Amino acid sequence: LSLCHQLSVSPSMRHPNFASLIALAVASSAVGAAAFQASTIHGVSGVISPQFGIGRSFSQGARPHPTTPSLRHHNLSSLQMTSSIAESRQQRIATGHQLSSLLFAATSATIIYNGISAPVGLALPFYAASGPLLAAGVSRILAGAAKAGRLGSDTYKRLNLVQAKYDLCGLSTIFLAPGGTSLREHIFYLLSAASFLSLSPSISGWIFGEKGLDAEKGSGDSVVTYLLDGAKNTLKGVTSFGNAKGAIYLAGTYLVGTLKLMKLVEMAKLVASGTSPSMFATRAVRLGRLSLLTAVMYTLKDAADRDRLEGTTFIELNFLSSAVLGCMANYIRNMSGSVTPLFGAASFFSVFTLFNALASIAKKRNKAEDDSAAVEVNPAAEIGKINSQ
């Protein structure tokens, strides 16, 4: 936060103490993230375990055996203690995502600010800034899910996992920062610090969602088992769709996923040729952006199949996808100098996701107005309907 303040108030980006501030921000983030990880991941697999009866009590309606008053009191105390521990861990995960979201947003804004005076134009800076912007938006969504106790949902488990993947790619930018004297090199400190701060709550949120909140699976299975189950479900999802919107989102997933695979092949060739770490890091950042966008498009496809696009999470993901795809289309048009099929595809999906976001908002508003009007016309019937539900 001190670094962001320095960026906003300093009249010159070449402040003599700027490098020191950057180093201090990275060191502070490292210490804070290490402490956060130690306090969050430790013991997370035992937060809500079948031995406490949480899954049976809340999911199946069973109660602890009330043999004696002391046993009932012990069971009640255990349930209250377990719930308190779960809420505490979720709050720490939410705080971590909130802080990393702010730092990702600051990184995105700084990239655009640095690109205003660049001779290459704004197409490249905006596309470069779209990656941290997408990460900031996803981190904000995950913070809200942690506060609401919804980390066990498949949507948020998927987003936490792919956010951690983006963070690992973002950490590679540390190789681009040392020795640099311009603001461009200093930006890499920001991105690597944001990625490091985001990594712990992302991994912790995924583990907590799998082992802490998923009462059906319990906490005895290994992480590999969960990953394999997730891979099977994803493979099933990318080979089918439930409606026309789902099919279009699936096509968008294929498009971005293909670009991601091409970037992986490019990185493999760089490794085989013994390229420098800095060259590898620039490709890793682009890979992280494409990986995160692929997962977001697949998440929207899954929501479209279930007719759930009116949810707040999916409205925000649609807006974010539209922004990133629009920046991608503008960058492709600027680099190629002509209208290409890839430009057309990126532009189409940018407009498609924007349209769905606006349509979902309108549909959600109309539904709220209809419900309000129904209550005014026949309040007794509506109250009875709510009570029956």
N, C-alpha and C positions, 0 to 999 in steps of 0.2 A: 504494500500500500504506500510505503514511503517512496518507492520507485515511481509509482504512478503519479504521486503528488509532484515529484521532481520533474516528471515529463510535462505536467500541466502548467507549472509556474515558471520554469526556467526559460528565459528569453532566448537561450541558445542551447542546442542539443549537444554542443561540444564543451559542456561544463567541465572544468578540470577535475572535479571529484565525481564525475558521472560513472567512470569505471568502478570506483570504490563503492558507490551506491549500488551498482549492479551486483558486485560480488557480495555485498552485505545482504541484499535481497535473496540471492541464491542460497547463501549460508543459512539465513533465517528460515527459508522454506525447507531446507534439508533437515534442520533440527526439528522444526515443527511437524513435518511429515513423518519423521522417524518416531517421534513421541506419539503422534496420532495413530500410526500403524501398530505400535506396541500396545496401546490401550484399546484398540478396536478389534483387531484380529484375534487377540489372545482369548481363548475360550469361547469364540463365537459359535463353534459347532455345538456347544451344549446350552445355548441360550434357551431354546424351547425344545425339549426332548420328550419323547413319549413317556418317559418314566415319571414326568410331572403330570401327565394326563391332559396336556393342553390340547393335543389333537382330538382326544376323545371328548373332552368337555365342550369344546367350542364347535367341533365339526359334526359330531355324532350324537351330542346331547347326553352322553353318559356322565355320571357323577361319581366322585370318590365314595367309597363305601363308608357310610356314617356309623361305624361300629360303636365308637365312644365319642363323647364331646371333645376329648383331647385330640383324638385322631382327626375329627372334623376341623378343629382349630389348626392343627398342623398342616393339613392339606390346603386350607384356605391361605395360610401364611406362605406356603410354598408357591401357590399360584400367584399371589400378590407380588412376591419377591421376583419370580420369573418374569412377570409382566413388567415390573419396574426395570429389570436388567435389559429387557428387550427394548423398551422405550429409550433408555439411556444410550444404548448402542446406535439405535436409529437416529437419535439426535446428533451424535457425533459424526455419523456418516453424512447427515444432511448438512452439518456445518462445514465439513470438508468439501463437499460439492459446491456449496455456496461460495466459499473462498476461491476455489479454483475457477468457478464460473466468472467471477470478477476479474481474475488475472488473465483468463483467456480473452475476455472482452477487451481488456486494456491492451493486450497484444494485438488484437485485430485492429483496434483504433490507431495504434502506433504505426502499424504497417501502412495503413492508408495515409496517415499524416506524412510518413516518410516518402510515400510515393507521389505526393502532390507535386513536389519539385523535381521528380525524376524525369529524365529525358525520354523514357520509354512509354510514357502515357500512363493512364490509370487502369487499363485492362489487366495488366499483370499484378499490380498491387491489390486490386479488388479481388482477384481470384486467389491470390496468396492469403489475403485476410479472411476469405470465406471459410477456410479450414478452422482456425481458432474461433470464428464466430459460430460455426456449427457445434464445436466442442463446448463453447460457453452455453449455448442453448440446451444441449443434451444434459450438461451438468446441472443446469437450473431445473430441468424436468426431473432429474433423479433426486435432487434435493427435496423437491415437493413430494415425490413418491416416498422418500424415507420418512418425512414428517407425517405423512398420512398412513404409514404402516403398510405400504403396498409393494414393498420390495420383492415379495414372493410371486408377483405376477410375472408371467413369461415375458411380457413386454419390457419390464424394467430389468429383469435378469439379463435379457439379451442386450439391452442398452448399456448396462454396467460392464458387461464383458467386452463389448466392442469399444467402449470408452477407454478401458484399460489397454486395449490394443493400440488405440490412437495415442495414448500417453507414452507407451513404449517407443513408438515411432517419433514422437515429439522430443523425447529425451535425447535422441541422436543429434539434435541441433547444438548440443553443447560442444561438439567438435568444430562447429562453424564460428563459435564466439571468441575463443582465446586469441589474443593478438590483434583483434580488430579495434579500430579507432573511430569508425563512423557509427551513426545511429543504426544502420542496417545490421552491423555485426552485434550491436548491443541488444537488438530485438531478439536475437537467438537466446540470450540469457533469459529474457522474459518468457519465451515459449518453453524452454527447458524447465524453468522454475514452475510454471503453471502445470506442465505435464507431470512433474515430480509430485507436486501437491495433490493432483487429481488421482494419481495412481492408487494410493492407499484406499480412499473411500470407494473407488470403483471396484477394486478387488474385494474389499470388505463387504460392500453392498451386494455383490454377486454371491459370495459365500453365505452371507446372512439370508439372502433370499432363498437360496437352495436348502441350507441346513437349519436355518432358524425359523423361517416362516412357512415352509412347505411341509405341513403336518402329514401329508400322505406319504412322503418319501422318508420322513424321519431324518436322523443325523448319522446313521451308521455307514452309509455308502461313501465311497471315496470320491474325490474330486474328478478323477478320470471317468467314473461312472456317470456323473452328471454331465460332463462334456460330451460323452458318447451319446447319451440320451438326447441332448440338445442338438447334436449333429444329425441324428436320425430324424428328429422332428423338422429340422430345417430342410433336410433333403426331401422330405415329404412335401413341405410347403412350397419349395421352388419348382416342383414338378406338377402342380395343380393350382387351380384357382376356382373361386366360388361364383364370381359374377364378372361383368364387363369391366368394372373399375379395378377389380383385383387383377384381371388380365393385363390391363394397361400398367398398373404398378409393377407387376411381375416383369413386363418388358423393360421398364425403367431399371429394375434391379439387374436384369441381364446386361443392359447397356453399361451401367456403372461397374458391375462386377467384371465385365470383359476388360474395361480399362484398368481395373485393379490387377487382373491377371497379367496384362501386358506390362504393367509397372513392375510386377514381381519378376518377370522374365528379364526385364532390363536390369534390375538390381542383381540378379544372378549372374548376368554377363559381366557386370562391373566387378563383382567379387572374384570371378574367374580370371579377370584381366589384372587383378591386383591394384584396383583404383584407390585413390586417396580416401580417407574417412570423410572428408568434407564433401566430396562428390557423392558418396554413398548417402550421407545425411540428407542432402537436398532431395534425393529420390525417396528416402524414407518418409519425409514429411508429406510428400505428395501421396505416397501409399497410404499413410494414415488418414488423410482426407478422403480418399476414395473408399477405404474400408468402412469408415464411419458413415459415409453417404450411402453405401450399399446396404448396410444394416438398417438405416433409417427408411430407405425405400421398401425393403422387405417388411419392416414393421408396419408401414402404411398399407402394404398389400394384405397383410394378415388382418389388419383392422377393417379394410374394405370387404374382405371375405365374410367378416362377422358383422358387417353393417354397423361399425362403431366409430366411424370417422367424425362424428359429432363430439367425441370426447375432447376435453381441453388439451390433453397430451398430443393427440393426433392433429389437432388444428395447428398447434405450435410446430410440430414436425413438418407439416405441409408447408408452412411459411418458411421454415429454415431450408427445406429442400428446394423450394422455388428460388430462394436467394442464391444458394450455392450453384444450382444448375444455370441460373441466369448469368452469374459471373463466369461460369465455365463457357457458356455459349459466346459471351462477349470476348473472352480471351481467345477462343478458337477463331472467331471471325477476325480479330485483330492480327493474329499470328499468320493465318493463311492468306489474308487479303481478299478472300472470296467466300461465297456461300457454299459450304460443304455439307454432305449428308450428316456428319457428326454435329455440325452447328445446328442444323435443322432439328435433329433428334433432341439435343440438349435444350433448345428453345421450346420445343413442344412439351417436354416434361416439366419445364419450368412454369409454363402457362397452365398446364394441367394441374399441378400441385397447388398453384395459387388459386385457381378456380375452385378446387375442392375445399380449400381452407375458407374462402369467402362463402361458398355454398353451405358449408357446415355451420358457420356462424349464423347465417340467415335462418337455416332450418332449426337451429337450437333456440334462436330468439322467437321464432313463430310458435314453436312448441311450448315455450314458457308462457307466451301470451294466450295460447289456447287453454292451457291448464288454469291460468288465472281467470279467464272468462268463464270456464266451466264451474269454478268454485263460486263465482259471483251469481251465476244462474241457479245452480242447485247445490248449495253448500252441504246439505245433509247427505246427499247421495255421494258427493266426492269424499266426505269424511268417512262414510261407510266403506267406500272403495279402498281408501288408504288403510283403514283398520283391517280390512280383509287381507290386504297384501302383507 
